[in-house]
């Protein structure tokens, strides 16, 4: 294959991982971290097997907890270019520790909003903008009283309709045919609602309180790569 022909099949992939780091995730966090560290290579291999050559991969991590009781309820890493900055990415993932949280609820929708507003690049070739959200519990509604705490982030969507509207915005930071939202989450609010309402969502439902035990990652990567 000539170089110019190969360029027609080049892909750029950006991945933002939103990871629930509340104490309720203690039994699952090491497995999640292992999955997060390997998913980029899985995707690269899946693309290559189909003659879709990956030019660049950029990835970042957002950890979320509970603004009602945690000062560090949201932490963001920069984007890391792989493989050049792989060690920085590994250190960012391995440093995640579970702590805090007030119980069943956590600020997963705020993490999703921050992920959607990441500093995505407009790519010269074909590209994927992927958000992977990992949680085993419910999320606070965006119009809940939790939004009144002093350290709650500014500029968040005001309610559920606002965040789904932002996801569907045709001229937003995430492009319609490029974006994918992968939910590793229980069948509860708001994850099942997002799956039913939003386009370009791949939902891997898991039992509430238990989840993230067994996920068919070959199926997930196949759907990301094949669903143009």
Steps between C-alpha positions, in 0.01 A plus 500: 500500500638843404542756776231731355255210490577411861433859608144460375451234770675679788302549819560713807347387827439702817371335817383657826448260790257615771566279802291477815750519787261489796555248778220286352733421209768352726435141389507591131752780455804281429315316225383831353853637503624189323233539231575870457871431450438243226203642307711730280706210368186289456349774287817546297508127425131493407545790259810344344330162452244677282752697297426821689841619608526702820723805468468644851330413829445759772345409833421664834335414832230672707431354844178591676362461851229685695492879538283469811791368706824497296718806442677315215179389334637544147858462375612532137820395330628656177480308174788257453624409152562128468742331489734799553347603835388156612692514829321822599166343415584188705601710800176700475288183499693311766480800738119475518382409850146437614376710790203696626153510359177527695341178378311408185534830312801670345569781249527293185299738279734787584794279400324421173445871433869575562599215271276629221668842535853363478762663279428268209701551185345543157688224321637509144390142432209288616464499875319371807418703810424245771378543857509192721319538831556244776271488805303255713235740627250778445582860414356809665247682280650819362227705669549340843590697815859376465551780244483754785819392680776767490754298299254377236638581151355791308343472158354152537185405304193599701310173460488166319347649184783754482773238502328282239445809285870580531587145393283538188626849414603469131756781519642410841852394595410136430403419143192289430653217300826501696374485858425194707389470862576164662314444827625233740224564751200339674148512361390801700466878474645667303692241300209299363323828415803625307521172313135528397511867401845571358652397169847346467483328841628150572358376832653213695253473791621340820323416829470800732748478785669203337589615154808507282562131556466347155493710183552375146772742394543341159136585430548855627808568286338341195201733530721805542701414192224371273218744575586779254 
